[in-house]
């Protein structure tokens, strides 16, 4: 990935990705929060935000810009905001994506865009464990296409105040 316009440009056809220095580890039933400010150049293919350089664990934007998929502990969970046809994660639009997994045996997953909670027709959950070591690639495939301006991972479910502060800062900083 090359630096450009205040972010990292990922060109999927060139196999761009970034390997982290150390692995992000998620324990089963542990809450966590992920923030990514991104501008995707296409939504015509599955695109991985975080991966493990294999098919075991990943977080990706699904083809079409409507859904998010996360695979933890062998279970793939599809998150469909609204009725799954609103193209919430379209290409050509800079946005702040936030995923929060609640701690506990259920592991409910909530998704935000630009600081606003996106309603789901039915609540999704995945309380399994997982690891991520790469940005922009899954298993030498499903490469990210676009600019990644910010990426942050918290090994906890941020409380309402922490989440509101982070959203206010990131949306303000990026003019969203």
C-alpha positions in Angstrom: 0.0 0.0 0.0 1.3 3.4 -1.0 0.8 6.7 1.0 -1.5 9.1 -0.8 -3.8 12.0 0.3 -3.3 11.4 4.0 -4.0 7.7 3.8 -2.7 4.4 2.4 -3.8 3.5 -1.1 -4.7 -0.1 -1.6 -4.9 -1.3 -5.2 -6.3 -4.8 -5.2 -5.1 -5.7 -8.7 -1.5 -5.1 -7.5 -1.9 -7.2 -4.4 -1.5 -4.3 -2.0 -1.7 -5.2 1.7 0.0 -4.4 4.9 1.3 -7.0 7.4 1.1 -5.9 11.1 4.2 -6.2 13.3 2.2 -8.2 15.9 -1.0 -10.2 15.7 -4.3 -8.8 17.1 -5.7 -11.5 19.3 -9.4 -11.6 20.3 -10.4 -14.0 23.1 -13.8 -15.7 23.0 -16.5 -13.6 24.6 -14.1 -10.6 24.8 -15.6 -7.2 23.7 -13.7 -5.3 21.0 -14.0 -2.2 18.9 -12.7 -1.5 15.4 -12.6 1.9 13.7 -11.7 2.4 10.0 -11.9 5.6 8.0 -12.0 4.5 4.4 -12.9 5.5 0.8 -13.4 2.4 -1.3 -12.8 2.7 -5.0 -15.1 -0.2 -5.9 -17.7 -2.4 -4.3 -17.9 -5.0 -7.0 -15.9 -7.6 -5.0 -15.5 -8.9 -1.5 -12.8 -6.7 0.1 -10.9 -7.6 3.3 -10.2 -5.0 5.9 -8.5 -7.3 8.4 -7.3 -10.8 7.8 -5.0 -13.6 9.0 -3.4 -14.4 5.7 -5.6 -17.5 5.4 -9.4 -18.2 5.5 -9.7 -18.7 9.2 -10.4 -15.2 10.5 -11.4 -12.0 8.5 -13.4 -8.8 8.5 -14.6 -7.8 5.0 -16.9 -5.7 3.0 -19.1 -8.0 0.9 -19.7 -7.4 -2.8 -22.3 -4.7 -3.5 -21.6 -2.5 -0.5 -24.5 -3.7 1.6 -23.1 -6.2 4.0 -20.1 -6.9 6.3 -18.8 -10.4 7.0 -16.7 -11.3 10.0 -15.3 -14.8 10.6 -14.1 -15.7 14.1 -13.6 -19.1 15.5 -14.8 -20.9 12.4 -18.1 -19.1 12.2 -18.8 -16.5 9.5 -21.4 -13.9 10.5 -23.0 -11.6 7.9 -24.1 -8.2 9.2 -26.8 -6.6 7.1 -27.7 -3.1 8.2 -31.3 -2.2 7.5 -32.8 -4.6 5.0 -29.4 -5.2 3.5 -30.0 -3.2 0.3 -29.1 0.4 1.3 -25.5 0.2 0.0 -24.3 1.7 3.3 -20.7 0.9 2.4 -20.6 2.2 -1.2 -17.5 3.1 -3.3 -16.5 6.7 -3.9 -17.6 7.8 -0.5 -15.2 8.4 2.5 -16.8 7.1 5.7 -16.0 6.1 9.2 -16.8 2.4 9.8 -17.1 1.2 13.4 -17.7 -2.4 14.5 -18.4 -3.1 18.2 -18.7 -6.6 19.6 -20.2 -6.7 23.1 -18.5 -8.7 25.7 -20.2 -11.8 27.0 -21.5 -15.2 25.9 -23.7 -13.7 23.2 -21.2 -11.4 21.5 -23.7 -9.1 19.8 -22.2 -7.1 17.0 -23.2 -3.5 16.2 -22.1 -1.5 13.2 -21.8 2.3 12.9 -21.3 4.6 9.9 -20.0 8.1 10.5 -20.9 7.7 14.2 -24.5 6.6 13.6 -25.7 3.2 14.7 -27.0 1.3 11.7 -30.1 -0.7 12.5 -30.2 -4.4 11.7 -33.3 -6.4 10.8 -32.1 -9.0 13.3 -29.3 -8.7 15.8 -26.2 -10.7 14.8 -23.6 -12.1 17.1 -20.3 -14.0 17.1 -18.6 -14.6 20.5 -15.8 -16.7 19.1 -12.1 -16.1 19.3 -9.9 -14.8 16.5 -6.7 -13.2 15.2 -5.8 -10.7 12.6 -2.3 -10.0 11.2 -2.9 -8.3 7.9 -4.7 -5.2 6.5 -6.2 -5.3 3.1 -5.9 -9.1 2.3 -7.5 -12.3 3.4 -5.7 -15.3 1.8 -3.7 -13.8 -1.0 -7.1 -12.7 -2.3 -10.1 -10.4 -1.6 -7.8 -7.4 -1.6 -9.0 -4.0 -0.4 -9.5 -1.3 -3.0 -9.3 2.3 -1.9 -7.8 4.7 0.6 -7.5 3.8 4.3 -7.1 6.9 6.4 -7.3 5.5 9.9 -7.5 2.1 11.5 -7.8 1.5 15.2 -8.5 -1.6 17.3 -9.5 -1.6 21.0 -9.4 -4.8 23.0 -12.6 -3.9 24.7 -16.1 -2.8 24.0 -15.9 0.9 24.4 -18.6 2.4 26.6 -21.1 4.9 25.3 -19.0 7.9 26.3 -15.8 6.5 24.9 -17.5 5.6 21.6 -19.2 9.0 21.3 -15.8 10.8 21.9 -14.0 8.6 19.3 -16.8 9.2 16.8 -16.8 12.9 17.4 -13.0 13.1 17.0 -12.7 10.9 13.9 -15.7 12.4 12.0 -14.5 15.9 12.8 -10.9 15.2 11.9 -11.9 13.6 8.6 -14.7 16.2 7.8 -17.5 13.6 7.8 
